[in-house]
Amino acid sequence: MNREEQIAERRKQMPTIYRGKYDRAMTGKSRKEAIDSFCIICCNGQWSEITRCSDEACPLYLYRPYKTKTPPVSRGVLALESTRSK
């Protein structure tokens, strides 16, 4: 399968609402759209899953769209303890 066929197949599998973002990412002109598209694909088109992403080993973890404002659990315990001491 060549690149165009792979792109068409991936595009067909994603929800219609995200196809424009994916198309912009595939032009190679927008890193943000590429990151957003990767996260959409990784989380099966569920934005709520992106906000709850816990894969801190992912190289795009810090750049993912719609991050939650609360820190990940591993750091959340330390943050909770520091607020209690104030």
C-alpha positions in Angstrom: 0.0 0.0 0.0 1.5 3.4 -1.0 1.4 6.5 1.1 -1.7 8.0 -0.5 -3.6 4.8 0.0 -2.5 4.7 3.7 -3.6 8.3 4.2 -7.0 7.6 2.6 -7.5 4.5 4.7 -6.6 6.3 8.0 -8.8 9.3 7.0 -11.7 7.0 6.3 -11.4 5.4 9.7 -11.4 8.6 11.7 -14.5 10.6 12.7 -15.5 13.2 10.0 -15.1 16.1 12.4 -11.3 15.5 12.7 -10.6 15.0 9.0 -9.8 18.6 8.3 -7.3 18.7 11.1 -5.7 15.5 9.8 -5.6 16.9 6.2 -3.8 20.0 7.5 -1.4 17.9 9.4 -0.6 15.8 6.4 0.5 18.8 4.4 3.5 19.0 6.6 3.0 22.7 7.4 1.5 22.4 10.9 3.2 20.7 13.7 0.3 21.5 16.1 -2.2 19.8 13.7 0.2 16.8 13.4 0.4 16.5 17.2 -3.4 16.9 17.6 -4.0 14.3 14.8 -1.6 11.8 16.4 -3.4 12.2 19.8 -6.8 11.8 18.1 -5.6 8.6 16.4 -4.0 7.2 19.5 -7.1 7.9 21.6 -9.6 6.6 18.9 -11.1 10.0 18.3 -12.1 10.6 21.9 -11.0 14.1 23.0 -11.9 13.2 26.6 -9.3 10.4 26.5 -6.7 12.9 25.3 -7.3 15.1 28.4 -6.9 12.0 30.6 -3.8 10.7 28.9 -1.5 9.0 31.3 1.2 7.9 29.0 4.0 10.1 30.3 6.5 8.1 28.2 4.9 9.4 25.0 7.2 12.0 23.4 4.2 14.2 22.7 2.7 14.0 26.2 3.7 17.5 27.1 2.4 18.9 23.8 -1.0 17.1 23.6 -4.1 19.2 23.1 -6.7 19.9 25.9 -4.4 19.0 28.8 -6.1 18.7 32.2 -5.1 21.4 34.6 -4.4 18.8 37.4 -1.0 17.1 37.4 -0.6 13.4 36.7 -1.2 11.1 39.7 2.5 10.5 40.3 3.1 14.3 40.7 -0.4 14.9 42.2 0.5 13.3 45.5 3.4 15.7 46.0 1.3 18.7 45.0 -1.4 17.7 47.5 1.2 17.3 50.3 2.7 20.8 49.5 -0.8 22.5 49.7 -1.5 20.8 53.0 1.6 22.2 54.6 0.7 25.8 53.7 
